Amino acid sequence: MTGSDNFPLETAREMYRRMVLIRRFEDHLYALFLQGAVPGTLHQYQGQEAVAVGVCIALRPDDVIFSTHRPVGHLLARGSSPRGIAAEIMGKATGCAGGKGGQMHLTDVTVGAMPSNAIVGANIPIATGAALAFQLRGQDRVAVSFFGDGASNIGAFHEGINLAAVKNAPVIFVCENNQYGASTAISSMLRITDIADRAAAYGIPGRVVDGMDVLAVHHAVLEAVERARQGNGPTLLECKTYRYAGHSRGDPGGYRTRDEVQRWRERDPISHMRALLITERGMAEEELISIENACQSEVEEAVEFARNSPEPGIEETYLHVFKERQ
């Protein structure tokens, strides 16, 4: 794992805090799902925390991200309120989308998290559009598109990235290669080893990053962001990572072996960052425990807030459906 000595201690500590918050939040959501407190299903993020955090901490407040059907980690990494996310997932009026979006359609424009899109690959050209808007307005802003390995075979992947490349749009394409598109192994979908190699077809940089290493992700994104801000166009980053849970909560993951899951768990991004903070930065065990306990309390408070929040009123049915005439 990349050493932490090149990063300010406060940055490294905040990376750890955000990854722990995501993990604790997702674990708590799973328990709520088993209790029947979560309508619908869940697409969980445990194991991939280093990607979301490494990317989002490299961005400025006025930059924007576009997420997928697995958006909880992205929004928490971006700084969105756990309260609003928990309430949204439980379908409450206090949710970040008023209880209308659910787990797959989270949004918080106050932190630059645009509405997440559950259609595979669909946010790629949308992120390109946002980046082109920044460019046309002369704004020094960057857009980020998160998507999975399965999206790399969708037409929108080619169309969005090609347009961004031709126009030198300030956008970063982050492929979270968690090895499976639903239940289909990436090796069954591609004849190439690295999705990042496809960047050559668009004339842009493509880079493979260890997606279990938050510092490696962060460093790669900092370079891509600087390139975009300088007017040199997009970058395709392939972060090789792993989701510990199935594709969704209805997926037992029987297509994976226990040995495979265990091998990836041994590279857990949170455990490795924790070890680095102790061995390389001299952080005390007690301080890390304090961070972990604070994250757990924040999650529990957010869930309690969501439980006690009201259901959306029936009048909400007709709001935000049509544009009101002027």
C-alpha beads as a LAMMPS data file, in Angstrom:
LAMMPS data file: protein, C-alpha beads

326 atoms
325 bonds

1 atom types
1 bond types

-500.0 500.0 xlo xhi
-500.0 500.0 ylo yhi
-500.0 500.0 zlo zhi

Masses

1 110.0

Atoms # bond

1 1 1 0.000 0.000 0.000
2 1 1 1.175 3.517 -0.786
3 1 1 2.938 5.248 2.099
4 1 1 1.073 7.998 3.933
5 1 1 4.062 10.219 4.649
6 1 1 3.446 12.339 1.514
7 1 1 0.036 13.399 2.778
8 1 1 -0.740 15.866 5.588
9 1 1 -1.755 14.015 8.721
10 1 1 -5.124 15.784 8.792
11 1 1 -5.860 14.581 5.249
12 1 1 -4.878 11.013 6.076
13 1 1 -6.963 11.088 9.256
14 1 1 -9.986 12.438 7.372
15 1 1 -9.617 9.726 4.742
16 1 1 -9.732 7.126 7.477
17 1 1 -12.744 8.752 9.144
18 1 1 -14.766 8.869 5.939
19 1 1 -13.981 5.251 5.059
20 1 1 -15.001 4.098 8.536
21 1 1 -18.195 6.155 8.338
22 1 1 -19.132 4.520 5.045
23 1 1 -18.423 1.019 6.354
24 1 1 -20.370 1.525 9.583
25 1 1 -23.261 3.115 7.700
26 1 1 -23.456 0.279 5.167
27 1 1 -23.223 -2.406 7.852
28 1 1 -26.032 -0.721 9.777
29 1 1 -28.154 -0.517 6.633
30 1 1 -27.800 -4.256 6.152
31 1 1 -29.130 -4.865 9.659
32 1 1 -32.050 -2.529 8.962
33 1 1 -32.785 -4.344 5.713
34 1 1 -32.983 -7.666 7.555
35 1 1 -35.410 -6.028 9.996
36 1 1 -37.652 -4.959 7.122
37 1 1 -37.007 -1.257 7.785
38 1 1 -35.652 -0.578 4.282
39 1 1 -38.124 -0.594 1.381
40 1 1 -36.883 -2.262 -1.773
41 1 1 -33.330 -3.513 -1.939
42 1 1 -29.782 -2.322 -1.252
43 1 1 -26.694 -2.163 -3.419
44 1 1 -23.884 -2.011 -0.887
45 1 1 -20.391 -0.553 -0.992
46 1 1 -18.355 -2.419 1.644
47 1 1 -14.850 -2.995 0.287
48 1 1 -14.877 -0.104 -2.183
49 1 1 -14.533 2.750 0.300
50 1 1 -11.032 3.725 -0.812
51 1 1 -12.283 4.705 -4.261
52 1 1 -15.031 7.078 -3.143
53 1 1 -12.898 8.698 -0.454
54 1 1 -9.720 8.914 -2.506
55 1 1 -11.626 10.634 -5.305
56 1 1 -13.837 12.994 -3.317
57 1 1 -11.133 14.363 -1.030
58 1 1 -9.209 15.395 -4.170
59 1 1 -12.088 17.612 -5.326
60 1 1 -13.052 21.182 -4.521
61 1 1 -16.459 22.140 -3.088
62 1 1 -17.715 23.455 -6.439
63 1 1 -16.820 20.290 -8.363
64 1 1 -19.559 17.718 -9.006
65 1 1 -19.887 13.943 -8.924
66 1 1 -22.305 11.611 -10.695
67 1 1 -23.024 8.313 -8.980
68 1 1 -24.612 4.946 -9.770
69 1 1 -27.024 2.430 -8.240
70 1 1 -24.418 2.066 -5.452
71 1 1 -24.287 5.714 -4.302
72 1 1 -24.166 5.703 -0.491
73 1 1 -20.370 5.593 -0.288
74 1 1 -19.994 8.347 -2.870
75 1 1 -22.322 10.755 -1.080
76 1 1 -20.818 10.115 2.351
77 1 1 -17.329 10.559 0.906
78 1 1 -18.454 13.855 -0.608
79 1 1 -19.674 15.086 2.783
80 1 1 -23.410 14.577 2.526
81 1 1 -25.386 14.235 5.756
82 1 1 -25.896 10.663 7.018
83 1 1 -29.272 11.856 8.306
84 1 1 -30.552 12.771 4.863
85 1 1 -29.230 9.577 3.319
86 1 1 -30.709 7.326 6.013
87 1 1 -34.072 9.081 5.788
88 1 1 -34.090 8.805 2.008
89 1 1 -33.338 5.100 2.071
90 1 1 -36.196 4.615 4.537
91 1 1 -38.521 6.643 2.321
92 1 1 -39.019 9.545 4.721
93 1 1 -39.916 13.163 3.947
94 1 1 -36.637 14.368 5.494
95 1 1 -34.613 12.335 3.022
96 1 1 -32.159 14.016 0.679
97 1 1 -34.661 13.533 -2.182
98 1 1 -37.770 13.884 -0.048
99 1 1 -38.204 10.136 0.220
100 1 1 -38.933 9.831 -3.497
101 1 1 -35.630 8.488 -4.754
102 1 1 -34.739 5.696 -2.368
103 1 1 -31.352 4.025 -2.178
104 1 1 -30.572 4.130 -5.899
105 1 1 -31.409 7.796 -6.488
106 1 1 -29.632 9.763 -3.784
107 1 1 -28.731 13.380 -4.365
108 1 1 -27.287 16.314 -2.468
109 1 1 -26.499 19.253 -4.704
110 1 1 -25.304 21.258 -1.690
111 1 1 -22.129 19.143 -1.720
112 1 1 -21.979 18.699 -5.493
113 1 1 -23.527 15.224 -5.543
114 1 1 -25.839 15.255 -8.563
115 1 1 -28.795 12.818 -8.678
116 1 1 -27.428 9.281 -8.815
117 1 1 -28.467 7.211 -11.807
118 1 1 -29.404 3.535 -11.495
119 1 1 -29.129 2.904 -15.247
120 1 1 -25.777 1.244 -15.931
121 1 1 -23.386 3.670 -17.611
122 1 1 -26.002 6.390 -17.999
123 1 1 -24.182 9.036 -15.980
124 1 1 -21.074 8.968 -18.213
125 1 1 -22.427 11.295 -20.942
126 1 1 -24.253 13.353 -18.294
127 1 1 -20.971 14.046 -16.515
128 1 1 -19.470 14.984 -19.866
129 1 1 -22.336 17.425 -20.386
130 1 1 -21.738 19.041 -17.012
131 1 1 -18.028 19.371 -17.781
132 1 1 -18.785 20.972 -21.149
133 1 1 -21.079 23.445 -19.388
134 1 1 -18.227 24.386 -17.042
135 1 1 -15.958 24.807 -20.040
136 1 1 -18.408 26.986 -21.974
137 1 1 -18.968 29.207 -18.950
138 1 1 -15.255 29.576 -18.321
139 1 1 -15.585 27.982 -14.893
140 1 1 -12.638 26.238 -13.246
141 1 1 -14.683 23.206 -12.211
142 1 1 -14.418 19.453 -12.729
143 1 1 -17.012 16.695 -13.096
144 1 1 -16.494 13.082 -12.019
145 1 1 -18.368 10.059 -13.320
146 1 1 -18.360 6.904 -11.188
147 1 1 -19.327 3.653 -12.910
148 1 1 -18.678 -0.069 -12.654
149 1 1 -16.801 -2.477 -14.891
150 1 1 -20.051 -3.639 -16.481
151 1 1 -20.685 -0.120 -17.769
152 1 1 -17.534 -0.253 -19.881
153 1 1 -19.454 -2.361 -22.411
154 1 1 -22.376 0.067 -22.670
155 1 1 -22.739 2.420 -25.632
156 1 1 -22.884 5.447 -23.338
157 1 1 -19.338 4.627 -22.196
158 1 1 -17.991 5.103 -25.712
159 1 1 -20.190 8.062 -26.584
160 1 1 -19.593 9.987 -23.363
161 1 1 -15.850 9.472 -23.199
162 1 1 -15.307 10.086 -26.902
163 1 1 -17.200 13.390 -26.793
164 1 1 -15.298 14.461 -23.674
165 1 1 -11.995 13.616 -25.361
166 1 1 -12.822 15.490 -28.567
167 1 1 -13.896 18.572 -26.609
168 1 1 -11.140 18.391 -23.946
169 1 1 -13.856 18.451 -21.304
170 1 1 -12.746 18.726 -17.647
171 1 1 -14.125 15.368 -16.542
172 1 1 -12.643 12.324 -14.813
173 1 1 -14.074 8.901 -15.554
174 1 1 -13.663 6.592 -12.555
175 1 1 -14.314 2.942 -13.308
176 1 1 -14.813 1.013 -10.067
177 1 1 -13.833 -2.411 -11.320
178 1 1 -15.183 -4.612 -8.535
179 1 1 -14.627 -7.680 -10.721
180 1 1 -18.297 -8.443 -11.409
181 1 1 -21.105 -6.902 -13.420
182 1 1 -23.935 -8.229 -11.243
183 1 1 -23.003 -11.939 -11.242
184 1 1 -20.853 -11.968 -14.383
185 1 1 -17.081 -11.991 -13.904
186 1 1 -15.177 -9.279 -15.745
187 1 1 -13.034 -11.987 -17.378
188 1 1 -16.174 -13.220 -19.160
189 1 1 -16.955 -9.781 -20.573
190 1 1 -13.605 -8.589 -21.923
191 1 1 -10.704 -9.908 -23.976
192 1 1 -8.389 -7.345 -22.372
193 1 1 -7.034 -7.357 -18.836
194 1 1 -7.384 -3.654 -18.081
195 1 1 -10.374 -1.468 -18.910
196 1 1 -8.005 1.509 -18.709
197 1 1 -6.453 0.328 -21.987
198 1 1 -9.593 1.490 -23.769
199 1 1 -8.524 5.087 -23.130
200 1 1 -6.083 4.781 -26.039
201 1 1 -9.021 4.581 -28.450
202 1 1 -10.094 8.058 -27.361
203 1 1 -6.595 9.566 -27.238
204 1 1 -6.708 10.240 -23.493
205 1 1 -4.678 8.902 -20.561
206 1 1 -5.821 5.633 -19.006
207 1 1 -4.457 4.481 -15.688
208 1 1 -4.900 1.390 -13.533
209 1 1 -5.040 2.153 -9.812
210 1 1 -5.139 -0.088 -6.753
211 1 1 -8.689 0.586 -5.645
212 1 1 -8.016 -0.902 -2.214
213 1 1 -5.436 1.819 -1.517
214 1 1 -7.032 5.174 -0.706
215 1 1 -3.728 7.029 -1.010
216 1 1 -3.005 5.583 -4.452
217 1 1 -6.489 6.548 -5.631
218 1 1 -6.126 10.033 -4.190
219 1 1 -2.759 10.605 -5.852
220 1 1 -4.062 9.442 -9.253
221 1 1 -7.131 11.677 -8.996
222 1 1 -5.073 14.716 -8.004
223 1 1 -3.077 14.295 -11.222
224 1 1 -6.234 13.821 -13.308
225 1 1 -7.899 16.856 -11.721
226 1 1 -4.869 19.043 -12.370
227 1 1 -4.799 17.898 -15.994
228 1 1 -8.499 18.685 -16.401
229 1 1 -8.201 22.133 -14.815
230 1 1 -5.313 22.999 -17.126
231 1 1 -7.539 22.390 -20.143
232 1 1 -5.940 19.105 -21.170
233 1 1 -9.120 17.067 -21.083
234 1 1 -10.375 13.896 -19.431
235 1 1 -8.683 10.885 -17.840
236 1 1 -9.957 7.327 -17.486
237 1 1 -9.030 5.783 -14.136
238 1 1 -9.670 2.104 -13.526
239 1 1 -9.709 1.409 -9.795
240 1 1 -9.460 -2.327 -9.195
241 1 1 -11.503 -3.045 -6.108
242 1 1 -13.991 -5.544 -4.690
243 1 1 -17.455 -5.509 -3.174
244 1 1 -17.764 -7.846 -0.208
245 1 1 -21.543 -8.197 -0.506
246 1 1 -23.489 -9.501 -3.470
247 1 1 -24.662 -7.256 -6.283
248 1 1 -27.739 -6.393 -4.224
249 1 1 -29.210 -7.677 -0.989
250 1 1 -31.125 -10.345 -2.911
251 1 1 -27.857 -11.751 -4.266
252 1 1 -26.130 -14.376 -2.067
253 1 1 -22.973 -14.197 -4.200
254 1 1 -22.770 -17.923 -4.858
255 1 1 -20.806 -17.323 -8.066
256 1 1 -17.747 -16.373 -5.962
257 1 1 -15.596 -18.695 -3.901
258 1 1 -14.926 -18.117 -0.217
259 1 1 -11.207 -18.107 -0.933
260 1 1 -11.627 -15.293 -3.458
261 1 1 -13.615 -13.141 -1.058
262 1 1 -11.122 -13.815 1.724
263 1 1 -8.149 -12.851 -0.468
264 1 1 -9.725 -9.468 -1.139
265 1 1 -10.728 -8.987 2.494
266 1 1 -7.083 -9.433 3.458
267 1 1 -6.420 -6.258 1.466
268 1 1 -9.203 -4.346 3.220
269 1 1 -8.660 -0.598 2.618
270 1 1 -9.724 0.451 6.116
271 1 1 -7.542 -2.069 7.937
272 1 1 -4.526 -1.145 5.843
273 1 1 -5.021 2.594 6.323
274 1 1 -5.408 2.038 10.033
275 1 1 -2.098 0.186 10.159
276 1 1 -0.366 2.936 8.176
277 1 1 -1.619 5.660 10.487
278 1 1 -0.157 3.804 13.448
279 1 1 3.141 2.686 11.961
280 1 1 3.974 5.643 9.673
281 1 1 2.207 8.597 11.288
282 1 1 2.417 7.635 14.930
283 1 1 -1.296 7.882 15.659
284 1 1 -2.333 6.261 18.912
285 1 1 -4.709 3.329 18.960
286 1 1 -6.951 5.315 21.294
287 1 1 -7.357 8.122 18.742
288 1 1 -8.382 5.677 16.036
289 1 1 -10.856 4.015 18.372
290 1 1 -12.271 7.445 19.163
291 1 1 -12.786 8.114 15.427
292 1 1 -14.468 4.739 14.981
293 1 1 -16.767 5.260 17.963
294 1 1 -17.717 8.731 16.721
295 1 1 -18.609 7.299 13.310
296 1 1 -20.735 4.587 14.911
297 1 1 -22.572 7.181 17.009
298 1 1 -23.142 9.367 13.958
299 1 1 -24.638 6.434 12.066
300 1 1 -26.890 5.407 14.938
301 1 1 -28.078 8.995 15.400
302 1 1 -28.827 9.279 11.672
303 1 1 -30.863 6.078 11.693
304 1 1 -32.795 7.217 14.757
305 1 1 -33.495 10.515 13.011
306 1 1 -34.785 8.620 9.978
307 1 1 -36.978 6.328 12.081
308 1 1 -38.605 9.333 13.755
309 1 1 -39.067 11.315 10.554
310 1 1 -42.508 11.656 8.948
311 1 1 -43.651 9.898 5.819
312 1 1 -44.083 12.142 2.756
313 1 1 -47.560 13.658 2.557
314 1 1 -49.944 12.585 -0.194
315 1 1 -49.705 16.064 -1.688
316 1 1 -46.063 15.297 -2.542
317 1 1 -47.307 12.936 -5.242
318 1 1 -47.890 15.799 -7.659
319 1 1 -44.878 17.952 -6.801
320 1 1 -41.776 18.050 -8.996
321 1 1 -43.557 16.155 -11.763
322 1 1 -44.276 18.952 -14.223
323 1 1 -42.701 22.348 -14.763
324 1 1 -45.121 25.023 -13.610
325 1 1 -46.146 27.488 -16.300
326 1 1 -44.839 30.994 -15.817

Bonds

1 1 1 2
2 1 2 3
3 1 3 4
4 1 4 5
5 1 5 6
6 1 6 7
7 1 7 8
8 1 8 9
9 1 9 10
10 1 10 11
11 1 11 12
12 1 12 13
13 1 13 14
14 1 14 15
15 1 15 16
16 1 16 17
17 1 17 18
18 1 18 19
19 1 19 20
20 1 20 21
21 1 21 22
22 1 22 23
23 1 23 24
24 1 24 25
25 1 25 26
26 1 26 27
27 1 27 28
28 1 28 29
29 1 29 30
30 1 30 31
31 1 31 32
32 1 32 33
33 1 33 34
34 1 34 35
35 1 35 36
36 1 36 37
37 1 37 38
38 1 38 39
39 1 39 40
40 1 40 41
41 1 41 42
42 1 42 43
43 1 43 44
44 1 44 45
45 1 45 46
46 1 46 47
47 1 47 48
48 1 48 49
49 1 49 50
50 1 50 51
51 1 51 52
52 1 52 53
53 1 53 54
54 1 54 55
55 1 55 56
56 1 56 57
57 1 57 58
58 1 58 59
59 1 59 60
60 1 60 61
61 1 61 62
62 1 62 63
63 1 63 64
64 1 64 65
65 1 65 66
66 1 66 67
67 1 67 68
68 1 68 69
69 1 69 70
70 1 70 71
71 1 71 72
72 1 72 73
73 1 73 74
74 1 74 75
75 1 75 76
76 1 76 77
77 1 77 78
78 1 78 79
79 1 79 80
80 1 80 81
81 1 81 82
82 1 82 83
83 1 83 84
84 1 84 85
85 1 85 86
86 1 86 87
87 1 87 88
88 1 88 89
89 1 89 90
90 1 90 91
91 1 91 92
92 1 92 93
93 1 93 94
94 1 94 95
95 1 95 96
96 1 96 97
97 1 97 98
98 1 98 99
99 1 99 100
100 1 100 101
101 1 101 102
102 1 102 103
103 1 103 104
104 1 104 105
105 1 105 106
106 1 106 107
107 1 107 108
108 1 108 109
109 1 109 110
110 1 110 111
111 1 111 112
112 1 112 113
113 1 113 114
114 1 114 115
115 1 115 116
116 1 116 117
117 1 117 118
118 1 118 119
119 1 119 120
120 1 120 121
121 1 121 122
122 1 122 123
123 1 123 124
124 1 124 125
125 1 125 126
126 1 126 127
127 1 127 128
128 1 128 129
129 1 129 130
130 1 130 131
131 1 131 132
132 1 132 133
133 1 133 134
134 1 134 135
135 1 135 136
136 1 136 137
137 1 137 138
138 1 138 139
139 1 139 140
140 1 140 141
141 1 141 142
142 1 142 143
143 1 143 144
144 1 144 145
145 1 145 146
146 1 146 147
147 1 147 148
148 1 148 149
149 1 149 150
150 1 150 151
151 1 151 152
152 1 152 153
153 1 153 154
154 1 154 155
155 1 155 156
156 1 156 157
157 1 157 158
158 1 158 159
159 1 159 160
160 1 160 161
161 1 161 162
162 1 162 163
163 1 163 164
164 1 164 165
165 1 165 166
166 1 166 167
167 1 167 168
168 1 168 169
169 1 169 170
170 1 170 171
171 1 171 172
172 1 172 173
173 1 173 174
174 1 174 175
175 1 175 176
176 1 176 177
177 1 177 178
178 1 178 179
179 1 179 180
180 1 180 181
181 1 181 182
182 1 182 183
183 1 183 184
184 1 184 185
185 1 185 186
186 1 186 187
187 1 187 188
188 1 188 189
189 1 189 190
190 1 190 191
191 1 191 192
192 1 192 193
193 1 193 194
194 1 194 195
195 1 195 196
196 1 196 197
197 1 197 198
198 1 198 199
199 1 199 200
200 1 200 201
201 1 201 202
202 1 202 203
203 1 203 204
204 1 204 205
205 1 205 206
206 1 206 207
207 1 207 208
208 1 208 209
209 1 209 210
210 1 210 211
211 1 211 212
212 1 212 213
213 1 213 214
214 1 214 215
215 1 215 216
216 1 216 217
217 1 217 218
218 1 218 219
219 1 219 220
220 1 220 221
221 1 221 222
222 1 222 223
223 1 223 224
224 1 224 225
225 1 225 226
226 1 226 227
227 1 227 228
228 1 228 229
229 1 229 230
230 1 230 231
231 1 231 232
232 1 232 233
233 1 233 234
234 1 234 235
235 1 235 236
236 1 236 237
237 1 237 238
238 1 238 239
239 1 239 240
240 1 240 241
241 1 241 242
242 1 242 243
243 1 243 244
244 1 244 245
245 1 245 246
246 1 246 247
247 1 247 248
248 1 248 249
249 1 249 250
250 1 250 251
251 1 251 252
252 1 252 253
253 1 253 254
254 1 254 255
255 1 255 256
256 1 256 257
257 1 257 258
258 1 258 259
259 1 259 260
260 1 260 261
261 1 261 262
262 1 262 263
263 1 263 264
264 1 264 265
265 1 265 266
266 1 266 267
267 1 267 268
268 1 268 269
269 1 269 270
270 1 270 271
271 1 271 272
272 1 272 273
273 1 273 274
274 1 274 275
275 1 275 276
276 1 276 277
277 1 277 278
278 1 278 279
279 1 279 280
280 1 280 281
281 1 281 282
282 1 282 283
283 1 283 284
284 1 284 285
285 1 285 286
286 1 286 287
287 1 287 288
288 1 288 289
289 1 289 290
290 1 290 291
291 1 291 292
292 1 292 293
293 1 293 294
294 1 294 295
295 1 295 296
296 1 296 297
297 1 297 298
298 1 298 299
299 1 299 300
300 1 300 301
301 1 301 302
302 1 302 303
303 1 303 304
304 1 304 305
305 1 305 306
306 1 306 307
307 1 307 308
308 1 308 309
309 1 309 310
310 1 310 311
311 1 311 312
312 1 312 313
313 1 313 314
314 1 314 315
315 1 315 316
316 1 316 317
317 1 317 318
318 1 318 319
319 1 319 320
320 1 320 321
321 1 321 322
322 1 322 323
323 1 323 324
324 1 324 325
325 1 325 326
